[in-house]
Amino acid sequence: MATRLLWLLSGISFVVLLGVGIVVPLLPVYARSLGATATQVGLIFTCFSLSRTIFTPVMGMIAERRELKVFILTGLFLYAGIALTYIWAGSPQALIVIRTFHGMASACVLPLAMSYIALIAEKGKEGAFIGSFNSALFLGMGAGPLLGGVITEALGIHAAFVCLSIFSFISGLLTFFFVPPMKSSGQGVPSFSLRAIAHYSPMAGLLLFRVISALGRGSLFAFIPLLAARAGLNLLQVGILISTNIFITGLLQRPFGKMVTQGNLMTLIITGSLISAAALAGMPAGQGFWSFLAIGSIMGIGGAISIPASSVMAMEHGRTLGMTSSLGIFDAAWGVGMILGPVLMGIVADLSGIRGAFYAGGLVTALGTWLFFYISRKAGSMTR
């Protein structure tokens, strides 16, 4: 039962991320066709991430001890409806509003689906369960842009929005008919607050680590096109670099997730994070396509090692603090890093050049890893 539900929820999440991935690369072009300025294009992306980041912990707190399936269904069917409104957006301002509501709907789906996984995970197999789920997310994220390009070339940009709507609706139907009702009752306290985090330093250390990890990955996605272009790579090669990084992280989540139950959570998190930090700082050493691909692949491996272990640690804290609340704010921490990363590293790039942004990103990631270790060790955080 648990394994069947794992694959069902992973499949549903894959379909949702596939639909989102189809649309995201097309939005700048679509926004420009509506007369958007460069600033408005940036706002269209930022408002989604900001809305999702704000509402994810809120939804986690609301959903604590309530029926999770209702929230997930609400998010999926909102997804399906909102996707169609992109077609009728007549201005950049309308797109900004649509993306804001889209981010709110997103807060109802993936974080709560992860809570489902945490609640059904078999004892001793938490890493394998969360690794499988994360694999679906990364693979959907990576495959979406490729499929989006094919659909747009064949049927036009509006067809991509229709596909997002259809995929979300299908996911909603699958959830309605096949996902059983479940509450997080009995999993920790009935509510979660920033005060609770401050008094539970292992979770605070983990959230700091999560923000720093996302900051590094956000810096990679934002500036690798510029660094690679200086080395003579074309846009296709840049796309392959980013997709390869995502696919490697996704494909290796389950194998490394299985290792979580065999060793020390702290060791896996720190090892993976330091590998990612070294790869990020080493990115300017790339001289051509193959060297960039190798470095990006190493960074992907680092993420595959640390992400399942950190997710399991969040699940463990959730048993004390409340599962949906803990995983909601754990997910929001990633959003904070993805928002801040490009901005902060952009400032560094303006001051010291593109290479400096990668050096700074690697240094910050390594420093954040050390702070996580220090806080967790001082608090006596659990190990395996």
N, C-alpha and C positions, 0 to 999 in steps of 0.2 A: 504493500500500500504506500509506504513512505517513498520507495524508489520510484513508483509509477507517478506519484504526485510531484516528485522532484523533476522528472523529465517533462511532465506536463507544464509546470510553472516555468521551467527553463525554456521550453519551446514557445510559450506565450510571450515571455520577455524577449526572446530572440526576434519574434515577429514584430513586436512593438519597436524595438531598437532598429530593426531593418527598415521599418517605415519612416522613422525619424531620420535615419541616415540617408534615405533617399532624398529627403527634402532639404536638409541642412546645406549641402554644397550649392544648391540652386538658389537659395534665398538672396545672396548678394546680387545675382543677375536679375532676379525677379524684382527686387527692390529698386535697382537702378532703372528698370523699365517703367517703374511708377514714379520716377523722378527723385529718388532718394539721394541725399548727399552722402559723403563718406561717413560723416558723423552719425547720420540716421541709420546707415547700414550697421555701424558698430552698436548702436542702441538696440537694433532689432535682435542682435545676438545677446547682448548683455542683459536685456530685460527678461529674456527667458531664463537665463542662468540665475539671475538675481531673484526672480519670482520663485523659481523652484527651490533655491537655497533657503529662502525665508519660510516658505510654506511646508517644506519637508519635515522639519522638527515639530512644527505646529500640528501637522496631520499625525505625526507619530504620537504626540501627547493625547490628541483627541481619540485616536484609535485604540489607545491602551485599554485593555479589558472590554473592548467592543468587538463587534463582528467585522473581521478584516475583509471578508469577501465583498461586503457591501461597498466599502471604500474603493476597493480595486475595480469593481464593476463600474462605479460612478466615474472613476478616472478614465477607464478605457472608453466608455461611451461618450464622455466629454471629448476625449481625444478624437474620436470618429467624427463628431459634429464640428469641432473647431477646425479640423483639417480642411473641411469643405469651405469654410469662411475665407481661407487664403485666396480662393479663386475669385471671390467677390470683393476683395480688398481694393479700394480705388486710390489709395494714397499710402505713402510711407507711414503716416501717423496711424492709419488703420492697421498696418502690419505690426507696428509696435504694440498696440493694444491686444491684437490677436496673440502675439507671442507671449505677452504677459499672462494671459489666461491659459495659454498652452502650458506654460511653466507651472501654473497652479494645478492643472490636471495631472501633470507628470508627477507631482508630489504625492498623488494618491496611489500610484501604480508600483513602480519598481522598489521603493524602500519597503512598502508593506508586503510585496511579494517576497522580498528577502526575509522579512519577519516570518512569513509562512515557512520558508526553508529552515530557518533557525528553530522553529517550533517542532518540525517533523523530523529533523536530522537525528539519525540513529546514534546512540551513545558510542563515542569513539570514532565516528565517521563524519564528524562535523566538517572537517577540512575538505573531504571528498565531496560532500554535499554542496558547500558554499563554493568550492572550486568549479564544480559543474555549472552552477548557476551563473557565476561570474564569466565563465567561458561563453555562455550563450549571449551575455550582454556585449562582450568585446567582439565576438564574431558577427553579431547583428550590426554593431556600430561600424565594423570594418567593411562588411559586404554591402551595406546600404548605399554609400556613395557610388560604388561601381554599378549597382543596379539602377540607381537614379539617373546616371548618365545614359545608360542604354534606353530607359523608358522615355527620357526627355528627347533624345535624338529621334526615337521612333514615333512618339505620340504627342510630344509637346510638353511644356512645363506644367500645365494644368493637370495632365494625367498623373504626374508625380504626387500631387496633393490628393487626388482621388485614390491612389494606391495607399497612401498613408491612412486615409479614412477607412478603406476596405480592410486593411491589415488590422487596424485597431478594433473594428467591429467584429471581425472574425475572432480576435483574441478575447473580446468580451463574451461572445457566444460560447467559446471553449471554457472560459472561466465559469459562466453561468451554469452550464450543464455538467461539467466534470470536476470542478474544484469544490471540495466539501467545505461547509461552514467551519470557521475556527476562530476562537478568541485567544488573546494572549493572557487570559486570566490565570493567576497563579504564578506568573513569571515576573517576580519582582514587585516593586511598589506600584501604586496606582497612578502615579504621576512622576514627571521628570522636570527638572528645572536647572537653570544655570547654577543656582546655589548648591544643588545636589552634586553637580560636576566639581565645584570648588572643594566640596567636602569628600570627594572620592577621586583622589589624585591619579590613580591608574587610568581612569577614563579621560581625565584632562590631558595626561601625557599621550594617550592614544590619539585624541583629537588633534593635538599639536602635530603629531607625526602625520596624520591624514592630510592636514592642510599643507604641510611642507611637501609631501609626496605629490599632491596635485599641483602645487606651485611649479615643481620641476617639470612635470609632464605638460602643463599648460605652456610653459616657456618653450619646450621642444616644438610643439605644434605651431606656436606663433612665429618662431624665428628660424626654424630649419629651412623653410622656403627661401629666405633671404641669404642664409649662409650657403646653402647648396647652389643657389643661383650664382654667387660669386665664384664658386668652384667650377662653373660651366655646366651644371646639370639643367635639364629642361623640366617643364612642368610635369610631364609624365613620370620622369624619374623621381621627382619630389613626391608625387602621389604614391608611387611604389614604396618609397622609404617610409612614409607615414602608415600606409596600410600594412606593411610588413611588421612594423613595430606593434601595431594593434593586434594583428593575427597571431604573432608569436606569444604575446601576453595572454591572448584568449585560449589558444590551443594548449598551452602548458599549465593553465590554471588547475585543471583536475589532477594531473600527475603530481604537481607540487602540493596541491591541497591534500592529497593522500599522505604526504610526508608530515603534515602538521600533527597527526596523531602519533607519530613515531619519534618526535624529537621535541626540542625546546621552542616554544612559540617565539620567545624573545630572539633566539639565535636566528631563526628563519627571517623574521622581520628585519633585523639589523643587517644580516647578510644581503638580502635582496635590495634593501635600500642603499647600502654602500656600493653595490654593483651599479645600481642606477645612477648614483651620484658620480661615480668615476666615469661612466659612459657619457653622461651629460657634459661633464667638464672636458672630456676628451673629444667631443664632437668637432671642435675647430681643427683638430688634427687631420680630419678627413681631407683627402686630396682628389677624390674622384668618386664615382657612383658606388663602386664595390666597397671602398673603405667606409663611406657613409653608411652603407647598408649593414656592414659588419658591426659598426658601433651602435647603430639603431637597434639591431637585433640583440646585442648584449644588454641594452637598456630594457628591451622587452622581456628578456629572461629575468632581469632583476625585479621587474614589476610582477612577473608570474610567481616569483618566490615569496615576495612580501605581502601581496594583496590577500591571498587566501588566509595566511596566518593572522594578519591584522583583522580580517573579517571575523575569524573565529574568536579572537580576543574580544572584539566588540560584542559578540554573542554571549561570551562568558560574563562580561560586565552586565549585559542585558538581563541576565537571570537575577541580578541583584537590584538593578535600577529600573527595570521595566523593559521588555524586549523591543516593542515598536518605538518607544521613546528613544532608547539607546541607538538603535539602528537608524532611526530618522535623523538624529543629530550627527551620527557618524557619516551618513550620506551627505548631509549639509556641509560638513567640514570639507569634503572633497570639492563641493561647489565653490566654497570660499577660496580655496587654493587656485581653482581654475579661473576664477575671476581676477584674483590679485596677481597671479603669476605673470601674464602677459603685460600688465600695467607696470609692475615693479621692475621686471626685467627690461621693459621698454625704456624706462628711465635710465637704467644701467647702460643699455645699448647707446642711448643718446650721449651719455657721458664718456663712455670708454669704447664704444664700437660693438658690433654684433658679437664678436668673439668674447668680449667681456661679459655679455649676458649669459653665455653658456658656462663660463668659468664661475660667475656668481651663482648661477643656478645649481651647479654641482656643489659649491661650497655651502650654500644654504641648506641643501638636502642633507649633506653630511653633518652639518651642525644640528639640524633638526633631529637627525637620527641619534646623535649623542644626547641631546636634551631628553628625548623619549626614553632612552636607556637610563639616564640619570634619575628622571622622575619616577619611572616604573620600579627601578631597583630600590629607591628610597622608600617607595610606598609598599614594597614587597609584593609587586604584581605577580599574578600566577604564571607558572611555567608548566611545560609538559615535557 
